[in-house]
Every structure is written in C-alpha cells, then in structure tokens.
Amino acid sequence: MKIDKVSDLLYAFIRNDKKKIALGFESCIANEREGAVKDRLRHAYDEYKRREGYAVVQQLEPAIQMLVSAPYRECTFDDLFLTERIKACTDRFLLEWANKDYLIENGLVPMNKILLEGPPGNGKTSFTIALAKRLNLPLINTNSSLMLDSYLGKSEKNVALLFKNIPENCVLLFDEFEAMASARGRIGEDSGGAGRAWNSIVTSFLVNMETIRPSILFIAATNRIDMLDKAVLRRFDMTIRFDNPNNRNKNSYIEKYLKTYNLNPDDFLIESGNIAQALSYSDMERVMRLRHKEIILKNLINGGEKK
C-alpha cells in the first residue's frame, strides 16, 4: 500500500472530511491486490459506513430516534436491473444534483422529492441505497407505519418533529408510504372522528413536505400508488416505477448471476420452472441462491473444494 494514500486517508479522518474519507478508502482498496489486506480495508470501510449512518441517527432527538434507522449494505447501480426509463430518470436527477449549487444561484431548486412505486421485490429500497451511495450521503430510513400513533395529534407531532430535525446532506427514505399518505376523505364528507383525524395527519405531512431543504433528498416508496392522496402525489418532482421483470429481464438476471459466480447453467435447469414463475427480482434471487447453496454443499460433501 502506498504511504501517500494512507496519509491522505489519515488526514481526511483528522479533518473529518467525509468526502475525502470515502475517496481515501476507495483509493487504498483499488491500490491493493486481492488478498488479506484488501479484505481488511473493505471490512474497515464497511464498518465506517455503518457507524457513519448510526452517528447521523444519534444526532437526532431521542423522541424520533425510535422512528428511524440507518441501514447499510453494499449496493450499487451495477447490482440492479434497471429499465431504460429508470436509467433516464436517474441520469436526469444526477445531472441536477451535480449542478444543484448553480441551479440555486439561478433561483431554481434541484429536484429532491422522488416517489418510487411498483410491486414489492423489484428494487425500490436497493435503488435508494445505491443512489445514496452514488451521492455519498448517509441514508436515514423510517417506516411510515411507525410514525402513526393512536393518541390524537401525536402522529402530526411525530411528522413535524422528524422534518424539523432532518440533518443536512442526507437521504430520507419513507418506506410503506401508503400507510402515511393515503387519500383523505372528500371535503364535506362526514367520515366521523377517525376520518377527520386522518385528514389532519395527511394535511400535516403535506405542509411539512414543503419545508424540505434542497440539501435533503426525500424518497418515498410504495406498493400502492393508487391509495395515495392526489395532493401528496403532486408534491413529488419525479415518480419512478419498478415493474415485475419480463422474460427478457429474467434471462438477463440469470446470465449475470451465473457469470458473477462462474456457474454452469446446466446446474440450474432443475429450477427453470420456478424461475419462470417468479414474479419479482427478489423471488428470482431467492430461487437462484437456494440452488447455488445446494450446489456448493453438494460439492463440499463429495469432497470438492470450498468456494
């Protein structure tokens, strides 16, 4: 390992320059050949990213620490199967964020509210993780159902407290968004106390969405876009749909999986029916990984080498 790269990384830590810390780790890892040192660097970098996300959560008020988490797992856009439409939307968003300071100087706000919708298991959360990684921003996750409280007015307070205390330069993910922003009752409709309380929660969310600062990327994910309030939908700068894979997408996924792990396609013929019936990418991954483990264990039992 070159001493100058190590020195750069150490100075970045001393100055708490998060961008240079990330670049320093990546440079050191890239400079090493495969082996124990490179593995240790990767583990150290992973641990740093986990702690960095945890530190962001720890800065929040105790009242909302229970409502959020800072998940971390390694995921990049190369790991995902994205349609041309999703790629085009992503490129446009990244272009605006790469030039957001210039846009702000000219009185324009870069898009920072994105809605991800589509059936479960097709990469909405993974896309968010990959996007946060590309932007080198910590990811804060909150489950919409956790924000709701049975006590009158508490849910609105949870929403206001969270939006008020979102740290600068982060990605805020609202999962299961339909639980927080389902359609309100029609004006004048007598829906009882529960209906009026729900209207108040959604209205509070709408008001607080308007307070999101340009340095914060707000992402909401839902499996039921049909349930969302129309006024909420209008607040998003971009909506990206994640569909179930078609046959071509499935074939591409299988080819990439086999190539990644240097596997023989014939070993997976036994699961071809289950793969064809899989509805989502997560369903396919479950079938492929189960078969992959069977192959490894069979090889191990038969006296082969561990892989």
FIPA-566319 format. One record per residue (C-alpha): residue number from 1; residue in one letter; chain; x, z, y. Coordinates in pm, 1 decimal, decimal comma, padded with zeros to 6 digits. Each point is the difference from the previous one (the first is absolute). Layout:
N
PT resi resn chain     east       up    north
PT  NUM    A     A        X        Z        Y
...
! end
This chain:
307
PT resi resn chain     east       up    north
PT    1    M     A  00000,0  00000,0  00000,0
PT    2    K     A  00138,0 -00095,8  00339,5
PT    3    I     A  00077,1  00301,5  00217,6
PT    4    D     A -00133,6 -00166,9  00315,0
PT    5    K     A -00345,1 -00036,4 -00155,9
PT    6    V     A  00002,7  00366,0 -00106,2
PT    7    S     A  00108,7  00102,1  00350,7
PT    8    D     A -00283,9 -00202,1  00155,0
PT    9    L     A -00248,6  00172,4 -00229,5
PT   10    L     A  00135,1  00347,6  00082,3
PT   11    Y     A -00010,8 -00065,2  00375,1
PT   12    A     A -00357,9 -00126,1 -00035,6
PT   13    F     A -00093,9  00330,5 -00167,8
PT   14    I     A  00175,7  00201,9  00271,4
PT   15    R     A -00190,4 -00187,6  00269,9
PT   16    N     A -00322,5  00000,8 -00204,1
PT   17    D     A -00029,1 -00374,0  00057,7
PT   18    K     A -00258,3 -00084,4 -00266,8
PT   19    K     A  00037,6 -00374,9  00033,3
PT   20    K     A  00378,2  00013,9 -00043,1
PT   21    I     A -00034,0  00248,6 -00286,6
PT   22    A     A -00213,8 -00252,7 -00187,3
PT   23    L     A  00240,5 -00282,9  00081,6
PT   24    G     A  00296,1  00217,7 -00101,6
PT   25    F     A -00146,0  00084,1 -00338,7
PT   26    E     A -00094,2 -00362,0 -00066,3
PT   27    S     A  00347,0 -00119,2  00103,2
PT   28    C     A  00176,6  00252,1 -00225,8
PT   29    I     A -00224,5 -00086,9 -00293,9
PT   30    A     A  00051,8 -00372,8  00048,8
PT   31    N     A  00376,3  00051,5  00018,5
PT   32    E     A  00018,5  00170,7 -00341,0
PT   33    R     A  00008,7 -00167,6 -00338,4
PT   34    E     A -00251,6  00105,8 -00260,8
PT   35    G     A  00096,8  00337,4 -00139,1
PT   36    A     A -00020,5  00376,7  00044,9
PT   37    V     A  00092,6  00000,5  00370,1
PT   38    K     A -00263,2 -00257,9  00086,1
PT   39    D     A -00261,4  00191,1 -00199,8
PT   40    R     A  00086,3  00323,8  00182,6
PT   41    L     A -00030,7 -00174,1  00335,2
PT   42    R     A -00340,4 -00137,4 -00094,7
PT   43    H     A -00119,9  00344,2 -00111,5
PT   44    A     A  00133,4  00155,6  00321,6
PT   45    Y     A -00176,4 -00264,2  00210,0
PT   46    D     A -00326,1  00054,0 -00189,3
PT   47    E     A  00025,5  00375,5  00051,4
PT   48    Y     A  00068,5 -00049,4  00372,1
PT   49    K     A -00310,7 -00215,9  00036,6
PT   50    R     A -00213,4  00253,5 -00185,3
PT   51    R     A  00124,5  00283,8  00221,6
PT   52    E     A -00038,4 -00209,5  00313,4
PT   53    G     A -00367,8 -00054,0 -00076,5
PT   54    Y     A -00042,7  00368,8 -00085,5
PT   55    A     A  00165,9  00098,1  00327,9
PT   56    V     A -00248,9 -00211,8  00193,3
PT   57    V     A -00290,7  00179,9 -00166,5
PT   58    Q     A  00160,9  00339,8  00066,1
PT   59    Q     A -00003,7 -00076,6  00373,4
PT   60    L     A -00377,9 -00018,9 -00001,8
PT   61    E     A -00222,4  00297,7  00067,8
PT   62    P     A -00069,6  00216,3 -00307,4
PT   63    A     A -00370,7 -00079,6  00032,1
PT   64    I     A  00059,1 -00367,2 -00083,7
PT   65    Q     A  00298,1  00028,5 -00232,5
PT   66    M     A -00252,8  00061,5 -00277,5
PT   67    L     A -00170,5 -00331,1  00079,8
PT   68    V     A  00302,7 -00228,4 -00018,4
PT   69    S     A  00298,7 -00081,1 -00217,2
PT   70    A     A  00314,3 -00209,9  00028,8
PT   71    P     A  00014,3 -00206,5 -00319,2
PT   72    Y     A  00314,1 -00191,0 -00084,7
PT   73    R     A  00085,7 -00249,3 -00269,5
PT   74    E     A  00222,3 -00304,0  00004,3
PT   75    C     A -00206,6 -00309,4  00073,8
PT   76    T     A  00077,1 -00318,8  00192,2
PT   77    F     A -00190,3 -00319,9  00064,6
PT   78    D     A  00207,1 -00162,7 -00275,8
PT   79    D     A -00165,9  00235,7 -00248,7
PT   80    L     A -00349,2 -00117,3  00095,6
PT   81    F     A -00204,3 -00309,3 -00072,3
PT   82    L     A -00128,5 -00107,5  00339,0
PT   83    T     A -00222,5 -00298,1  00069,6
PT   84    E     A  00098,6 -00251,4  00266,2
PT   85    R     A -00270,6  00145,8  00221,9
PT   86    I     A  00141,5  00351,9 -00032,4
PT   87    K     A  00353,3 -00129,2  00063,4
PT   88    A     A -00117,7 -00182,2  00314,1
PT   89    C     A -00175,8  00312,6  00131,2
PT   90    T     A  00307,1  00210,4 -00074,4
PT   91    D     A  00234,9 -00243,7  00174,7
PT   92    R     A -00221,5 -00001,9  00309,3
PT   93    F     A -00013,7  00378,1  00010,2
PT   94    L     A  00377,9  00036,1 -00044,4
PT   95    L     A  00056,7 -00253,3  00277,7
PT   96    E     A -00204,2  00209,6  00241,0
PT   97    W     A  00175,0  00323,4 -00099,9
PT   98    A     A  00343,2 -00156,5  00030,1
PT   99    N     A -00090,9 -00082,9  00360,7
PT  100    K     A -00236,4  00285,6  00080,9
PT  101    D     A  00205,6  00128,1  00295,0
PT  102    Y     A -00012,2 -00343,5  00160,2
PT  103    L     A -00376,0 -00021,5 -00059,3
PT  104    I     A -00052,1  00343,3  00158,2
PT  105    E     A  00209,8 -00102,7  00301,5
PT  106    N     A -00243,0 -00289,1  00046,2
PT  107    G     A -00307,2  00220,4 -00018,3
PT  108    L     A -00084,1 -00077,1 -00363,3
PT  109    V     A -00031,2  00239,4 -00292,3
PT  110    P     A  00141,8 -00109,1 -00338,3
PT  111    M     A -00247,3  00023,1 -00285,1
PT  112    N     A  00016,5  00344,5 -00154,9
PT  113    K     A -00330,7  00040,0 -00184,9
PT  114    I     A -00021,9 -00177,8 -00335,6
PT  115    L     A -00276,0  00016,1 -00259,4
PT  116    L     A  00090,0 -00070,7 -00363,4
PT  117    E     A -00299,7 -00073,8 -00218,9
PT  118    G     A -00076,4 -00121,8 -00349,5
PT  119    P     A -00054,4  00123,9 -00355,2
PT  120    P     A  00221,2  00287,0 -00121,7
PT  121    G     A  00334,4 -00052,5 -00170,1
PT  122    N     A  00118,8 -00304,3  00193,6
PT  123    G     A  00271,2  00141,7  00220,8
PT  124    K     A -00154,2  00139,7  00318,4
PT  125    T     A  00195,2  00326,0 -00017,3
PT  126    S     A  00315,0 -00173,5 -00127,0
PT  127    F     A -00025,9 -00248,1  00288,0
PT  128    T     A -00016,2  00290,1  00246,1
PT  129    I     A  00308,8  00161,5 -00155,0
PT  130    A     A  00188,8 -00331,0  00014,2
PT  131    L     A -00105,2 -00054,9  00362,0
PT  132    A     A  00114,8  00348,1  00101,3
PT  133    K     A  00331,8 -00067,3 -00171,0
PT  134    R     A  00040,8 -00334,9  00181,3
PT  135    L     A -00068,3  00171,2  00333,2
PT  136    N     A  00222,6  00295,4 -00097,0
PT  137    L     A -00279,2  00242,3  00090,0
PT  138    P     A -00114,9  00315,6 -00183,0
PT  139    L     A -00335,9 -00029,4 -00175,3
PT  140    I     A -00263,8  00270,9  00040,6
PT  141    N     A -00292,9 -00022,3 -00237,5
PT  142    T     A -00339,1  00166,1  00034,2
PT  143    N     A -00294,8 -00029,2 -00233,3
PT  144    S     A -00315,6 -00050,2  00203,6
PT  145    S     A -00205,9  00225,1 -00225,0
PT  146    L     A  00234,5  00292,2  00079,4
PT  147    M     A -00078,9 -00032,5  00369,7
PT  148    L     A -00367,9  00072,5 -00059,4
PT  149    D     A -00125,5  00357,2  00013,3
PT  150    S     A -00338,5  00149,6 -00076,1
PT  151    Y     A  00007,0  00217,3  00313,8
PT  152    L     A -00173,4 -00156,0  00298,0
PT  153    G     A  00249,4 -00150,3  00243,0
PT  154    K     A  00308,8  00077,0 -00213,3
PT  155    S     A  00048,3 -00359,1 -00115,1
PT  156    E     A  00006,6 -00123,8  00358,6
PT  157    K     A  00257,7  00267,2  00084,0
PT  158    N     A  00214,0 -00108,0 -00296,3
PT  159    V     A -00006,4 -00359,9  00122,6
PT  160    A     A  00081,1  00092,7  00360,4
PT  161    L     A  00278,8  00235,8 -00107,7
PT  162    L     A  00163,5 -00261,4 -00221,3
PT  163    F     A -00005,9 -00279,6  00256,0
PT  164    K     A  00124,8  00233,0  00272,9
PT  165    N     A  00300,5  00104,8 -00208,1
PT  166    I     A  00107,3 -00325,5 -00161,8
PT  167    P     A  00376,9 -00018,2  00056,3
PT  168    E     A  00145,4 -00298,2  00182,0
PT  169    N     A  00139,6 -00289,1 -00203,2
PT  170    C     A -00177,9  00040,4 -00331,1
PT  171    V     A -00248,7 -00173,3 -00229,4
PT  172    L     A -00328,0  00188,8 -00047,8
PT  173    L     A -00194,5 -00102,9 -00310,4
PT  174    F     A -00365,4  00090,9 -00044,6
PT  175    D     A -00085,4 -00053,2 -00365,9
PT  176    E     A -00358,6 -00025,3 -00129,8
PT  177    F     A -00100,2 -00084,4  00354,5
PT  178    E     A -00365,6 -00052,2 -00090,2
PT  179    A     A -00027,2  00377,4 -00049,6
PT  180    M     A  00076,1  00051,0  00370,5
PT  181    A     A -00147,9 -00303,3  00172,0
PT  182    S     A -00315,3 -00102,5 -00186,7
PT  183    A     A -00279,5 -00153,5  00207,8
PT  184    R     A -00197,8  00225,6  00229,9
PT  185    G     A -00379,1  00006,7  00007,0
PT  186    R     A -00178,0 -00239,2  00234,7
PT  187    I     A -00067,6  00123,0  00352,5
PT  188    G     A -00336,3  00171,0  00013,2
PT  189    E     A -00015,8  00039,9 -00375,3
PT  190    D     A -00098,9  00352,9 -00105,0
PT  191    S     A  00253,8  00069,8 -00271,7
PT  192    G     A -00013,6  00378,9  00028,6
PT  193    G     A  00276,2  00247,9  00074,0
PT  194    A     A  00239,4 -00141,2 -00259,5
PT  195    G     A -00035,1 -00349,9  00143,6
PT  196    R     A  00058,9  00117,6  00355,8
PT  197    A     A  00304,7  00198,3 -00113,2
PT  198    W     A  00143,0 -00308,7 -00171,0
PT  199    N     A -00060,3 -00210,5  00310,1
PT  200    S     A  00196,0  00258,5  00197,4
PT  201    I     A  00295,7 -00018,0 -00241,5
PT  202    V     A  00021,7 -00379,5  00013,7
PT  203    T     A -00039,4 -00000,2  00378,6
PT  204    S     A  00282,0  00253,8  00025,8
PT  205    F     A  00218,3 -00222,8 -00215,5
PT  206    L     A -00074,3 -00301,0  00220,2
PT  207    V     A  00096,2  00190,8  00313,6
PT  208    N     A  00324,0  00123,7 -00152,6
PT  209    M     A  00098,2 -00344,6 -00128,5
PT  210    E     A  00017,7 -00106,5  00364,1
PT  211    T     A  00269,4  00263,5  00064,8
PT  212    I     A  00249,7 -00137,6 -00252,7
PT  213    R     A  00327,2 -00069,4  00180,0
PT  214    P     A  00180,3 -00336,1 -00035,4
PT  215    S     A  00290,6  00168,2 -00183,7
PT  216    I     A -00233,0  00102,3 -00285,3
PT  217    L     A -00117,2 -00237,3 -00269,8
PT  218    F     A -00344,9  00097,0 -00126,6
PT  219    I     A -00095,5 -00145,6 -00339,1
PT  220    A     A -00331,5  00059,0 -00175,0
PT  221    A     A -00062,2 -00098,1 -00362,1
PT  222    T     A -00341,6 -00044,6 -00159,0
PT  223    N     A -00156,8 -00138,9 -00316,0
PT  224    R     A -00340,1 -00023,3  00172,1
PT  225    I     A  00021,2 -00184,8  00328,0
PT  226    D     A -00375,4 -00057,3 -00022,4
PT  227    M     A -00053,6  00373,8  00057,9
PT  228    L     A  00199,6  00022,7  00324,4
PT  229    D     A -00161,5  00042,5  00338,2
PT  230    K     A  00001,0 -00326,9  00195,2
PT  231    A     A  00136,6  00168,2  00311,9
PT  232    V     A  00291,7  00135,1 -00204,9
PT  233    L     A  00073,0 -00345,9 -00138,7
PT  234    R     A  00026,5 -00140,1  00352,7
PT  235    R     A  00275,1  00249,0  00086,6
PT  236    F     A  00250,5 -00160,2 -00238,2
PT  237    D     A  00243,9 -00264,2  00119,1
PT  238    M     A  00028,5 -00156,8 -00344,7
PT  239    T     A -00176,4  00016,2 -00336,0
PT  240    I     A  00191,3 -00098,1 -00313,7
PT  241    R     A -00177,0 -00052,6 -00333,1
PT  242    F     A  00163,3  00076,0 -00335,5
PT  243    D     A -00186,7 -00183,6 -00275,4
PT  244    N     A  00021,6  00032,8 -00375,7
PT  245    P     A  00261,2 -00241,2 -00142,9
PT  246    N     A -00107,4 -00342,0 -00123,1
PT  247    N     A  00154,0 -00161,8 -00309,2
PT  248    R     A  00285,2 -00153,1  00200,4
PT  249    N     A  00082,8  00337,3  00156,4
PT  250    K     A -00007,6  00163,8 -00342,7
PT  251    N     A  00243,0 -00255,2 -00141,5
PT  252    S     A  00234,3  00050,8  00294,3
PT  253    Y     A -00013,9  00376,3 -00045,7
PT  254    I     A  00081,3 -00028,3 -00372,8
PT  255    E     A  00289,7 -00239,3  00064,5
PT  256    K     A  00151,1  00230,5  00260,5
PT  257    Y     A -00038,5  00309,4 -00218,1
PT  258    L     A  00165,2 -00168,8 -00299,1
PT  259    K     A  00282,3 -00135,0  00216,2
PT  260    T     A  00060,0  00336,0  00169,8
PT  261    Y     A  00049,9  00179,8 -00331,5
PT  262    N     A  00145,5 -00296,9 -00191,3
PT  263    L     A -00274,9  00011,6 -00262,4
PT  264    N     A -00107,1 -00250,3 -00263,0
PT  265    P     A -00343,7 -00148,3  00079,5
PT  266    D     A -00081,8 -00017,6 -00372,5
PT  267    D     A  00005,1  00381,3 -00015,1
PT  268    F     A -00296,9  00011,8  00235,7
PT  269    L     A -00225,5 -00252,8 -00172,4
PT  270    I     A -00175,1  00284,9 -00179,0
PT  271    E     A -00126,5  00124,7  00337,3
PT  272    S     A -00097,8 -00340,0  00139,9
PT  273    G     A -00371,5  00071,7 -00042,3
PT  274    N     A  00016,3  00334,5  00178,4
PT  275    I     A  00206,0 -00151,2  00281,9
PT  276    A     A -00251,4 -00282,2  00041,2
PT  277    Q     A -00285,7  00252,0  00023,0
PT  278    A     A  00178,5  00221,3  00252,4
PT  279    L     A -00180,8  00000,0  00331,9
PT  280    S     A  00270,5  00128,9  00234,0
PT  281    Y     A  00377,9  00003,5  00031,6
PT  282    S     A  00006,2  00368,5 -00092,8
PT  283    D     A -00194,8 -00080,3 -00318,4
PT  284    M     A  00255,6 -00268,4 -00086,9
PT  285    E     A  00291,3  00229,4  00073,2
PT  286    R     A -00149,0  00267,2 -00226,0
PT  287    V     A -00025,1 -00244,9 -00293,1
PT  288    M     A  00347,2 -00144,8  00058,4
PT  289    R     A  00172,6  00337,1  00031,3
PT  290    L     A -00169,2  00137,4 -00311,3
PT  291    R     A  00116,4 -00298,9 -00202,7
PT  292    H     A  00345,9  00020,6  00158,2
PT  293    K     A  00035,0  00363,3 -00110,8
PT  294    E     A -00112,4 -00090,1 -00351,3
PT  295    I     A  00274,3 -00264,7 -00020,0
PT  296    I     A  00268,2  00242,0  00122,0
PT  297    L     A -00104,8  00278,5 -00236,0
PT  298    K     A -00023,8 -00237,9 -00296,0
PT  299    N     A  00349,1 -00127,3  00075,4
PT  300    L     A  00125,9  00358,9  00024,7
PT  301    I     A -00157,9  00101,9 -00331,9
PT  302    N     A  00146,8 -00306,0 -00169,2
PT  303    G     A  00347,7  00101,8  00111,8
PT  304    G     A  00029,6 -00219,2  00307,1
PT  305    E     A  00165,7  00096,5  00327,3
PT  306    K     A -00182,3  00193,5  00268,0
PT  307    K     A -00100,3 -00218,0  00294,8
! end
